[in-house]
Amino acid sequence: TIMPAPDLLEPYMPVCFAMDRIRRNHALEHATLQVLAARQPGIRLSGYSDLRGFWVYGEVSSEVLADAVQSALRRLQAGESNLAIHPHCGTNYAASGLLAGLAGWLSMLGSGSRLRDRLERLPLVVLAATLAFIVSQPLGLIIQKRLTTRSDPQGLYVLEVAQKAGNLPIHRVLTAN
């Protein structure tokens, strides 16, 4: 008899499910922040996504936030995938930092151990890091689109929007599938 081939991805399915859920929550977080920014220009907010939903940090009422979350979800469901990509996402900063650091490190290879030799390389390091930073700008957006967000919310829905007790203005948005 022929034995069926084992599913090599089976052990990773819980991780894949979790990543997919975080990506959808991340997209909803971005869309929510963009909806709020369009409604209230100059508002200063940030967010953090996880498996259960996302956090919003900044001065916004629970009612205004809940309305923006629902609007963002409807717009994502309607296909406005551009809302899932945010220009100030940490993914952009991470991509820039990683590429600039790598370029700087590569520029220093073979520079020798003397301080003078290293200092002579400094202009090259600055140039390489700057070029890497410029190249990384579109790369961060591409990483968001293909890796850290998923603009199709599928069956995602909002369970709760609640402000957390304390001195800092923090809201928790809980989602479910």
Backbone torsions as a table, in degrees:
resi	resn	phi	psi	omega
1	THR	NA	151.5	179.5
2	ILE	-96.4	127.0	178.5
3	MET	-83.1	137.3	176.5
4	PRO	-67.3	145.9	179.4
5	ALA	-67.8	139.0	178.7
6	PRO	-68.6	146.7	176.6
7	ASP	-79.1	107.0	-175.1
8	LEU	-65.8	-23.9	-179.0
9	LEU	-88.7	-10.1	-175.4
10	GLU	-53.0	-44.8	179.7
11	PRO	-63.1	-21.2	-176.3
12	TYR	-97.3	-1.0	-176.5
13	MET	-58.5	-42.7	177.1
14	PRO	-60.7	-36.9	178.2
15	VAL	-67.5	-42.1	179.1
16	CYS	-62.6	-43.0	178.0
17	PHE	-61.2	-45.2	-179.2
18	ALA	-62.8	-44.8	-179.8
19	MET	-63.3	-40.7	178.6
20	ASP	-62.2	-42.8	-180.0
21	ARG	-65.3	-42.7	178.4
22	ILE	-64.3	-40.2	178.6
23	ARG	-61.5	-41.5	179.3
24	ARG	-69.3	-39.4	175.9
25	ASN	-65.0	-38.2	178.3
26	HIS	-62.4	-42.5	178.0
27	ALA	-63.7	-42.5	179.1
28	LEU	-66.2	-37.9	176.1
29	GLU	-59.4	-50.3	179.5
30	HIS	-59.5	-46.5	-178.9
31	ALA	-60.9	-41.2	178.8
32	THR	-62.0	-46.9	-179.9
33	LEU	-63.3	-35.6	178.7
34	GLN	-71.2	-38.0	176.2
35	VAL	-62.4	-46.0	179.3
36	LEU	-63.3	-40.7	179.6
37	ALA	-64.2	-35.9	178.6
38	ALA	-70.5	-36.2	-179.8
39	ARG	-77.5	-33.4	-176.4
40	GLN	-132.3	77.6	-178.9
41	PRO	-54.2	137.3	179.5
42	GLY	91.5	-6.6	178.6
43	ILE	-64.4	139.1	-177.0
44	ARG	-111.9	105.4	-179.3
45	LEU	-134.4	157.5	170.7
46	SER	-142.5	165.9	-177.2
47	GLY	-143.9	167.2	178.0
48	TYR	-148.4	125.6	-176.2
49	SER	-103.0	150.6	175.7
50	ASP	-148.6	-170.4	-175.8
51	LEU	-63.7	-32.5	-174.5
52	ARG	-93.3	-6.6	-177.9
53	GLY	150.7	-131.7	177.0
54	PHE	-158.3	163.6	177.9
55	TRP	-108.7	145.4	173.4
56	VAL	-124.6	126.3	-179.4
57	TYR	-109.4	125.0	177.6
58	GLY	139.6	169.9	-175.9
59	GLU	-78.9	102.7	175.4
60	VAL	-156.2	141.3	179.6
61	SER	-75.6	155.5	179.4
62	SER	-61.0	-38.0	-178.5
63	GLU	-66.9	-45.3	179.4
64	VAL	-64.1	-42.5	179.4
65	LEU	-64.1	-45.6	-179.4
66	ALA	-59.9	-41.1	178.8
67	ASP	-65.5	-40.6	179.2
68	ALA	-66.5	-38.8	178.9
69	VAL	-62.2	-46.5	-179.9
70	GLN	-64.2	-41.4	177.6
71	SER	-63.2	-43.9	179.3
72	ALA	-62.3	-42.0	179.7
73	LEU	-63.5	-44.7	178.4
74	ARG	-60.9	-42.2	-177.8
75	ARG	-68.5	-37.7	174.9
76	LEU	-64.8	-42.4	178.4
77	GLN	-63.0	-30.0	179.1
78	ALA	-81.5	-1.7	175.5
79	GLY	100.8	9.5	178.7
80	GLU	-79.9	70.0	-174.1
81	SER	-65.2	-22.5	179.0
82	ASN	-61.1	-24.9	179.7
83	LEU	-67.6	-21.0	-178.2
84	ALA	-75.7	-15.7	-177.5
85	ILE	-104.6	121.6	-176.8
86	HIS	-114.6	132.7	-176.6
87	PRO	-66.3	-20.2	-178.1
88	HIS	-110.7	25.5	179.0
89	CYS	-68.6	146.6	176.9
90	GLY	-60.4	-25.1	176.5
91	THR	-59.3	-40.3	178.9
92	ASN	-62.8	-44.2	-179.0
93	TYR	-68.0	-39.2	178.8
94	ALA	-64.3	-43.5	178.5
95	ALA	-61.8	-43.5	179.4
96	SER	-63.7	-46.6	-179.6
97	GLY	-63.0	-42.8	-179.7
98	LEU	-63.2	-48.8	-178.2
99	LEU	-67.9	-41.2	179.6
100	ALA	-65.8	-41.9	178.0
101	GLY	-63.7	-43.0	178.8
102	LEU	-63.3	-42.7	179.1
103	ALA	-63.6	-41.3	177.7
104	GLY	-63.7	-43.4	179.3
105	TRP	-62.7	-47.4	179.2
106	LEU	-60.6	-36.3	-180.0
107	SER	-66.2	-25.6	-178.9
108	MET	-88.7	-10.4	-179.6
109	LEU	-59.9	133.1	178.4
110	GLY	75.4	13.7	-177.4
111	SER	-79.9	-8.9	179.7
112	GLY	91.5	177.6	-175.7
113	SER	-102.9	-11.2	-179.8
114	ARG	-77.2	142.3	179.8
115	LEU	-58.6	-40.7	-179.3
116	ARG	-60.5	-42.6	179.2
117	ASP	-62.8	-40.6	179.3
118	ARG	-67.6	-42.3	-179.9
119	LEU	-65.0	-33.3	177.7
120	GLU	-65.2	-24.6	178.2
121	ARG	-83.5	-11.3	-174.4
122	LEU	-54.2	-44.2	177.5
123	PRO	-59.5	-38.6	177.7
124	LEU	-64.9	-41.8	178.9
125	VAL	-61.1	-46.8	-179.7
126	VAL	-62.8	-44.6	178.5
127	LEU	-60.9	-48.0	-178.2
128	ALA	-63.9	-43.4	179.4
129	ALA	-65.3	-39.3	178.6
130	THR	-64.8	-46.0	177.9
131	LEU	-62.1	-40.8	178.2
132	ALA	-63.6	-39.4	178.4
133	PHE	-63.0	-42.5	179.0
134	ILE	-63.8	-45.6	179.7
135	VAL	-63.8	-32.7	-175.0
136	SER	-72.6	-17.8	-177.2
137	GLN	-58.1	-55.6	177.0
138	PRO	-70.2	-25.6	-179.2
139	LEU	-64.1	-41.2	178.0
140	GLY	-59.7	-40.3	178.2
141	LEU	-67.3	-38.8	178.4
142	ILE	-66.2	-42.1	178.4
143	ILE	-62.3	-40.8	176.1
144	GLN	-58.4	-49.5	-174.9
145	LYS	-63.9	-40.4	-172.1
146	ARG	-99.2	-17.5	-171.5
147	LEU	-128.6	-46.8	-170.6
148	THR	-98.6	-11.1	174.6
149	THR	-131.7	159.5	172.8
150	ARG	-137.1	111.2	-170.8
151	SER	-72.3	-18.2	177.1
152	ASP	-87.0	108.2	-176.5
153	PRO	-72.5	-9.5	-177.1
154	GLN	50.2	-122.5	-176.7
155	GLY	-93.4	17.6	-177.9
156	LEU	-64.4	136.8	173.1
157	TYR	-142.8	162.6	-175.1
158	VAL	-93.6	126.8	176.5
159	LEU	-88.4	-42.9	-172.2
160	GLU	-161.1	146.3	169.6
161	VAL	-127.1	115.5	-175.0
162	ALA	-139.9	139.6	174.5
163	GLN	-80.9	137.7	179.8
164	LYS	-88.6	143.1	-180.0
165	ALA	-66.7	147.7	178.3
166	GLY	136.2	-178.3	-176.9
167	ASN	-81.1	-22.5	-177.7
168	LEU	-93.2	142.1	177.5
169	PRO	-78.0	96.6	-177.7
170	ILE	-128.2	133.0	175.2
171	HIS	-118.0	147.8	174.8
172	ARG	-113.7	126.2	175.2
173	VAL	-109.7	115.2	179.8
174	LEU	-99.7	135.9	179.5
175	THR	-123.5	164.8	175.5
176	ALA	-145.8	170.2	-179.6
177	ASN	-107.5	NA	NA
